[in-house]
């Protein structure tokens, strides 16, 4: 069985505007299995840690590896604990990340937190994508003026593909990739301070920070 591992590095961070809370999280390794033959699938295996940097609360979620004999039914299971700022376990989390996730507090019965939506009709024709994922290439009036200039929805090849112009989309893709290779050659070998400043590392920190002027 041929397996391709994908090992994420670093810590990601999300700020909730409504509450001004900051959450940091690590991601478990992923494995693309059965590349050469058999049913191809992606499996996440390992621990994910989510920390509320504002309160000190933390969640540790274990992504379990499926059994060789259990088939698809044994895959994608998770379990974990939510801890308060003192490190005491308060809530148990169980489920499957591709189906549903529930929580249990003490001896109380479990409560469903999240359930996957139904897939659209003819999902295999759309590469198994969800309705939400299929809509990601749309440019609607409510987001048009807030999209950054480098959003992939502006790509000429993607616009052509969205409109069913296959030859135009393929030609646009090749031209865009050629420009990307040219820009990469220009940037290679330049000092660090000559690179785009939208993302940076502070002295002594391993995390990347956003400067806030990306769209500008």
Secondary structure as UniProt FT lines:
FT   STRAND          3..6
FT   STRAND          12..16
FT   TURN            17..20
FT   STRAND          21..25
FT   STRAND          29..33
FT   STRAND          41..52
FT   TURN            53..55
FT   STRAND          58..63
FT   TURN            68..70
FT   HELIX           71..74
FT   STRAND          77..83
FT   TURN            85..86
FT   STRAND          89..96
FT   TURN            97..99
FT   STRAND          100..104
FT   TURN            106..107
FT   STRAND          111..115
FT   TURN            121..122
FT   HELIX           123..126
FT   TURN            127..128
FT   HELIX           131..134
FT   HELIX           135..137
FT   TURN            141..143
FT   HELIX           144..146
FT   TURN            149..150
FT   HELIX           152..154
FT   HELIX           156..162
FT   TURN            163..164
FT   HELIX           166..187
FT   TURN            188..189
FT   HELIX           192..194
FT   TURN            197..198
FT   STRAND          199..201
FT   TURN            203..204
FT   STRAND          208..210
//
